[in-house]
């Protein structure tokens, strides 16, 4: 055996490569090997959760993100991604809680604000959604997706002038962003 055979780092990296290539079954095997070698390997748990989420296995992803958070309660990214999988399963209130926790842990987490806005939107809580998207944009001024989400939310609130301004802002940032023209 070589010196790497007992290291969980190599299978974790391999899993990340497989995941990036969309080869999720291979990624699951690699991340699980890393976890077998080091059961408290937080990054391998998190990466496994991401691969499950990205492959649409949100129920399993939720379970793994919860394990990740048990190992590292202050892992803001794990709370945020847990929120995404909860939202995908229609568990919007829980998604709001997870995204809010991510923001408490990392107050400048623009992506978590955007995801929080998405969960509020699903519950038709449009004012709170607009506020969340606005905060995401304050933190990341070129956040095209948040501008788009804010524009659609303002449209739902019948604030058409403001919505139009947001869509024009998107076209300045990203002229090929088709959704903004619609």
N, C-alpha and C positions, 0 to 999 in steps of 0.2 A: 504494500500500500504506500502511496506517496504521502507527503506531509499535508496535503489538502483534504485527504479522505475523511478526516474527522472535523473539518472546519465547516460551520454552517454558512460561511460567507459566500463560498463559491456557488452552492445551489441557490442561494438567495439571488445572487447576481444573474445566474443562468435563468432563474424564474422571471426576473425583470426583463431580460432580453426576449424570452419566449412571449411574455405578456405584451411587450411592445410590438412584436410581430403578429399579434392576434392568435398565437398558438396557445390557447388557454389550458387545454388538457395537460400539455407538457409543463406549463407554468405551475399548475396546481401540484403536479408531482414534485417539481423542484422546490417550491416553497414548503411543501409538507416534509420533504427530506431535511431542509434547513431546520424546521421546527422539531422534527424528531431528534436531530443532533443537539439542539438547544431549545428546549420547550419554552423558555422565557425570552426568546429572541423577538423583541417587539417589532422590529422592522420587517421581519419575515411574515409575522401575523398581519401587519398592516398591508404589505404587498399582496398577500393572499386575498385579503378582503377586497383590495382594488381590482385584482384579476377577476374575482367572482362578480363584483359590481359591473365591471366593464364587459363581462360576458353575459350579463342579464340575470345572473343568479343572485337576486337581491336578498332573498330570505337567508341564504347561506352567508352572504356578505355581512348582513346584520349581525349574525352570530359571531363571525370572526372579528368584526369591528368591536363588538362588546368585549371579546377576549382581549383585544389589543388595549382597550381603554382600562380593563381591569389590571393589566400589566403596567400601564402608563396613563394614569387618570388625566394628566394635563396635556395629552396629545391632541392639540387643536385640529389637526388635519384629519385624524380618525373620527372625531366628533362631527366634523363637516361632512365627511364621506358617508358616515352612518346616516346623517340627515338626508343625503341624496338617495340612498337606498330605501329609507323609510318613505320618502316622498314618492318614489317609483311604485311602492306598494300601496299608495293611498293613505298612508299613516301620517297625515299632514301635521297634526298637533305635536306628535312625537318628533317629526322632522324639525318643526319650529324650535322645540326644546334643544335638540342636538346642535342646530346651527347657532342658536343663542349661546350655548355652552362654548362652542368653538370661538365665538366672538369675545366672550368673557375672558377666555384664555389667551386670545391673540386679537386685541382690539383693532388692529390695522388689517384684518383679514377680509379683503374686498370680496373674494370668492364666496366666503361664508355669508356676507351681506346679500350678495346676489341670490344665493340659494335660499336664504331666509325670505327674500322677496318672492321667490317662486312658490314657496310653501304658503305664504300669505295669499298670493294670487289664487292658488288652488281652492282656498277657503273663501274666495271673493272678498277678502279683507284688503281692498285696493289701496286705501290710504296708507296702511302699514306697509304694503308691498312697495308703493311709490317711495316712501321714506327709506326703506331698506336699499332700494336700487340707487337712490340719490346718495346715500352714504357710501355705497360701493364705488360710485363715480368720484366722489370727493377723495377717496383713498387711492383711486387709480384712474386718472383723468382720461386715459385712452381705452377704457373698458367698453368696447363696442357692444358686447352682449348685454351688459347692464343698461347702456343707453337704449338699446332695442327693447328690452323688457320694460324699462321706464316709459318709453314711448307708447307701447301697447297698453300699459296700465293707465297712463294719462288719458288715452283714447277711451278706455272703458269708463273712466271717471268723467267723460264728456269735456275734458280740458284739451280741446282739439288744437288750439294755438300752441300750447306748450308741447303737445305730442309732436306736432309738425316740426317744431324747433329741435327736438331731440333727434328726429330722423334726419334732419339736415346736418346736425352735428356728426351723426354716424357717417354720412357721405363725405364729410370733410376728413374724418379719420380714416375711412376705408371706402373709397369710391366704388369698389366692386361688391359691396354688401347688398345683395339683391333684395333682401327682406325690407330694407329701408325704402326702396322705391315703391313697393306695394303700399 
